[in-house]
Amino acid sequence: MPAAASQGSDEPIRPAAQRSAATDGVSRQDSAAGTQLSRNQSMQVSYDETTLIGGCRVRVLRSFASIPSDIHSNVLLTVWNYIRFLHLHVLRSMQNLLHPIASQAERADLFNAFRIRSTGTLNLLTWRRSALYVCFWVAFGSALLAAAVARTSQDNLYIMQQQALLPSNGTLLRNCRMEEQDPIYVFGKDSAGNTTSVAFDQPEKRVCDLSFFDYQEQILLIATARTALPAKQIDSILDLVLALFAWLALVPTLMALLRWPRYGLSLKLVGAAWVLTFITPFLISITPVRMFVDWEAMDVVFKDFLIEFRTHFQTAEKEQALVSLCGLITDYEGTHPYELVTNVCDVVDRFPLQFDDGVLDQFNSDLETLHTTCKSAREFVGAEQDQEFLLQAKGICAQVTPYLSGEGGAGSAELMIAVTSMIDNMKGAIELSIGLAHAVMSFQIMVPAAISLAPGLIRGAMTAKTLVPQSSIPGMFILILPWLYCPLVWCMYNIVFQLLGNLIMLMGLLLLAYGPMTYFVLGVHFNVTKPMTDHKMKQVLTWMNYYIVMYTAVAYLCIVYWLFFTDARKLIEEAIKEFKNPQLALAILFSIISKYLYTTLMGVDFMVHEIAEQRRWETYLETGVMPLAESRRQLLGDEARKGVKLLMEERTSRLDELARVVNYSS
């Protein structure tokens, strides 16, 4: 376990059960001395207690002394202690490793079990313990929300299945039927003065329970459901896979927490949890869900819609009746149209001026129109203007007939073409909505991983740098990662800004996106890639924390002002009303936080491991013996010694030449 090697001793870390009896005798004496040393070190805090912030920090650090180690406790007591000291573990997971944060019980038990007495190593192990505990609970909440999202996805799939089963046929979906109409009885008197009645049979009327506008909305839902149903089934399976892997990641996380003193094993378990958390979204995002969309299902639905459109509006029948009437007028070759007017109006005269029966009151306006029209026609005929009347009628029909027949305008055929074009536009809208839905799904899966990766590594690098300020490896990550993270985040923020933003929002988003460049600027200023003292590292942390708090506060003030004191407030309120799945937003938030914590732990473990391995290889190249690897240590033969000597010579020559070139170039 190279990463947990004591900074003050070269003795390898081994469990107590593997030591000899003589060593156990000495360990009891060292334990008392180590415990006393731990108590003295736990009080050596370099904060100024006379200031408000310094006093608060001192009290926080001293509060960690009450945390039990639970290395040898039973399960129930361990669980109770973790619940009881949850707030202290949360506070300790937020600390840097420059000050003693291990409790007295943890120092004593770690010294007795593993001979660890260095403050740096104790800080690493106890910080990881608290960070793992907090990470476990956040990951547990993320897993619960992922399961809730998967459940909601299953419910939405069931709803879509029910919508896909609805008939697209207009008669069935609208529940249409043909109902007989009561005949109309017209009473009048014949030439002899006798009362007569004439019965006018009404054609059957098509009655539907669902309006055509509602039918059109249902058609869109049915077409979308039938088209996207196979892809929705894949989406539901992927949501279940995400939830499953979120729960599986809890197993190695919990095992790493329970084995926190054994750093080598705990490191591997955290790596397994990190892989389960990050690899799953990447694999799911490359699933070609859009290939499962059944685009041909829309054709059948909109074919039924076109048939129902023709049946409902009956455009062809009405146009044909008008064309036939105009045909009679146009084909009339007589010279006395008043005969036609007289014959028709004699029939109209038999109708009463109005119906007194309440059932037939609805036809009174039509009767008035008939009588008025006949009166006007007789006036034309009486004034010998019948030919002028006929010419006007033929002129009107000459304009109407080409329009209705489709020769010179938008008749029923032209209308069908327009409706077909509208259907094509509806198909395009459905395709766009389905593609956008799958893009949003992939976006929400990948966003937590993309957003949390770089910040977690930056924090891990800062934590590793506080643990070993003399190492250059964390400093390189501190300088490089902001350049990779900031442009990526701004690409996502820029989409929001282009849609809704103004100058105030732009300022806030710019600060949030490019604020982490503070790490690079201050890192270059303080030369974080070079070995540093603890005092110098404290100075770097102070300045970084100051600037980070400052730009973050200004950024969020701008965002809050934009949300509540500009026109965006109405848009946000409407968006909140339309957003019907708040658990999805919570799931994304918890996923981001859990991945951030996992990445922080993984980043610290990786860098600490690399620092320790680098030290081992340096020792190997200098001495020819690999430290802390007794099981692989062997006596070197002549060939092996020559190989080690060759490695040492090549390393020395290349590094010396590289240093000379770099210094000469600068």
Secondary structure, 3 states (H helix, E strand, C coil): CHHHCCCCCCCCCCCHHHCCHHHHHHHHHHHHHHHHHHHHHHCCCCCCCCCHHHHHHHHHHHHHHHCCCCCCCCHHHHHHHHHHCHHHHHHHHCCCCCCCCCCHHHHHHHHHHHCCCCHHHHHHHHHHHHHHHHHHHHHHHHHHHHHHHHHHHHHHHHHHHHHHHCCCCHHHHCCEEEECCCCEEEEEECCCCCEEEEEECCCCEEEECCCHHHHHHHHHHHHHHHHHHHHHHHHHHHHHHHHHHHHHCHHHHHHHHHCCCCHHHHHHHHHHHHHHHHHHHHHHHCCCHHHHCCCCHHHHHHHHHHHHHHHHHCHHHHHHHHHHHHHHHHHCCCCCCHHHHHHHHHHHHCCCCCCCCHHHHHHHHHHHHHHHHHHHHHHHHHCCCHHHHHHHHHHHHHHHHHHHHCCCCCCHHHHHHHHHHHHHHHHHHHHHHHHHHHHHHHHHHHHHHHHHHHHHHHHHHHHHHHHCCCCCHHHHHHHHHHHHHHHHHHHHHHHHHHHHCCHHHHHHHHHHHHCCHHHHHHHHHHCCCCCCCHHHHHHHHHHHHHHHHHHHHHHHHHHHHHHHCCCHHHHHHHHHHHCCCHHHHHHHHHHHHHHHHHHHHHHHHHHHHHHHHHHHHHHHHHHCCCCCCHHHCCCCCHHHHHHHHHHHHHHHHHHHHHHHHHHHHC
